[in-house]
């Protein structure tokens, strides 16, 4: 997977409402920058964004072998496209996982998914049932690896009792640093799980102290504050892959600059202390 993952959540009707031509342009731009991993979820765009992305991908068959497609399943979302859904819920049953995979394969117009994640913890999860679904998808060649999103360490451990967990997509940024000390990133390092960071820029709304710290260092390194925030995550030894969910090509270019930044310990902890709002003990 690429060091920076391209998030597609806002490309469709939830925000930018890209045309097929715009999907093509963003995909091509990302890949030209070495960003080959694209993050999806079945629910994005109320179950429409995967199909829109797939329509663009169909026009360029050669792209598929050059990219990695990540998607997520397990959320029951109330929307017009799913009239049978009357309340938000989570579903990790074998039948739901298998059907979700088939739907994503069809919508993305591909015959395999590189990674499939369980989107949010289902408190009724049966690890053995999940294992059966994953085994069927893996042996059929439809999904090459599996992971989770937004799990606690104990929930990951429970699932690991029956299946390997290769990826954990979690929230971590200069706005939310809890993953650094609640065991989630430690678990990733210990168990060889790849951590992906969703909302790696904190949604763009940051405390003044964080903005100041990022801006000061950004001037020193001649990059944007956003690139500095990504570089800060990239430097963590767990190997965090930020999921950059932009709708603008120029923001992908700015994000790429983060790959060339090397912070020293004092610079890294300057940002950390600004993020926590406290000094180190």
Secondary structure, 3 states (H helix, E strand, C coil): CCCEEEECCCCCCCCCCCCHHHHHHHHHHHHHCCCCEEECCCCHHHHCHHHHHHHHHHCCHHHHHHCEEEEEECEECCECCECCCCCCEECCCHHHHHHHHHHHHHHHCCCCECEEEECCCCCCCCHHHHHHHHHHHHHCCCECCEEEECCCHHHHHHHHCCCCCCEEEEECCCCCCHHHCCCHHHHHHHHCCEEEEECCCHHHCCCHHHHHHHHHHHHHHCCCHHHHHHHHHHCCCCCCEEEECCCCHHHHHHHHHHHHCCCCHHHHHHHHHHHHCCCCC
